[in-house]
Amino acid sequence: MGRLLAALLFSLSACPAAAECPSEFLEFPFAEIDVYPPAPKAGETVTITVRGEYSDLCWEVVSSACGDVMGQELVINVDSYDCAGRECGVCLPATSSFEITCEYIFDAAGTYLIRADETADTDRTYCGVDVEHALEVAVSVPVEASGWSAIKALYR
C-alpha cells in the first residue's frame, strides 16, 4: 500500500529537473537554438531559430510566439499538442521535426539570455525543460567612423 501511494504521488508531482528526468518520461524536444549572425552588433537584425524534433508522430506544434526583449532576456514560446490517448490511437515511433524562426534587433550591447519555452498539451507524463542560449551583442561602430578610419589608413 505504501509503495502504491508513493508511486501515485510521484506521478502527480511536477517532473524533476532535466538532469534527473527518468527515461520513462518524455523529454523536452528542443535540440538547439541557432543565432545568425553568430556575433551580432547592437542595431543589427538577428535571426533566432529554434529547432527540434519529437520522438513520435503524435506531437505537433500548434502555435508559437516570438516574445519581446525584456531587459536582457527574451523568451520564444511554443505550444504543442500530443494526441496520444485521445483521437489518435497508436503513436508511430518516427521523428517529427519543427523549426521556429524569429527576428530581433537588440538596441544595446550586452549579454542576452534566449530561452525556448514549451507548453505541452498532453496526457502523458512529461518533463518540460527550457532550453537556453547566452548571446553576446557587441557595440555597434558607426559606418562613417569605420569608413573614415579605413580611408586615413590608406594615406599613412
Secondary structure as the mmCIF struct_conf table of DSSP 4:
data_model
#
loop_
_struct_conf.conf_type_id
_struct_conf.id
_struct_conf.beg_label_comp_id
_struct_conf.beg_label_asym_id
_struct_conf.beg_label_seq_id
_struct_conf.end_label_comp_id
_struct_conf.end_label_asym_id
_struct_conf.end_label_seq_id
HELX_RH_AL_P HELX_RH_AL_P1 GLY A 2 LEU A 12
BEND BEND1 SER A 13 SER A 13
HELX_LH_PP_P HELX_LH_PP_P1 ALA A 14 ALA A 17
HELX_RH_3T_P HELX_RH_3T_P1 ALA A 18 GLU A 20
TURN_TY1_P TURN_TY1_P1 SER A 23 GLU A 24
BEND BEND2 PHE A 25 PHE A 25
STRN STRN1 LEU A 26 LEU A 26
HELX_LH_PP_P HELX_LH_PP_P2 GLU A 27 PHE A 28
STRN STRN2 PHE A 30 TYR A 36
BEND BEND3 PRO A 37 ALA A 39
STRN STRN3 LYS A 41 LYS A 41
TURN_TY1_P TURN_TY1_P2 ALA A 42 GLY A 43
BEND BEND4 GLU A 44 GLU A 44
STRN STRN4 THR A 45 TYR A 54
BEND BEND5 SER A 55 ASP A 56
TURN_TY1_P TURN_TY1_P3 LEU A 57 CYS A 58
STRN STRN5 TRP A 59 CYS A 66
HELX_LH_PP_P HELX_LH_PP_P3 GLY A 67 VAL A 69
STRN STRN6 MET A 70 MET A 70
TURN_TY1_P TURN_TY1_P4 GLY A 71 GLN A 72
STRN STRN7 GLU A 73 ASP A 82
STRN STRN8 ALA A 84 ALA A 84
TURN_TY1_P TURN_TY1_P5 GLY A 85 GLU A 87
STRN STRN9 CYS A 88 CYS A 88
BEND BEND6 PRO A 93 PRO A 93
STRN STRN10 SER A 96 ILE A 105
BEND BEND7 ASP A 107 ALA A 108
STRN STRN11 GLY A 110 ASP A 121
BEND BEND8 ASP A 123 ARG A 124
STRN STRN12 TYR A 126 TYR A 126
STRN STRN13 VAL A 131 VAL A 137
STRN STRN14 ALA A 138 ALA A 138
HELX_LH_PP_P HELX_LH_PP_P4 VAL A 139 SER A 140
HELX_RH_AL_P HELX_RH_AL_P2 VAL A 143 LEU A 154
TURN_TY1_P TURN_TY1_P6 TYR A 155 TYR A 155
#
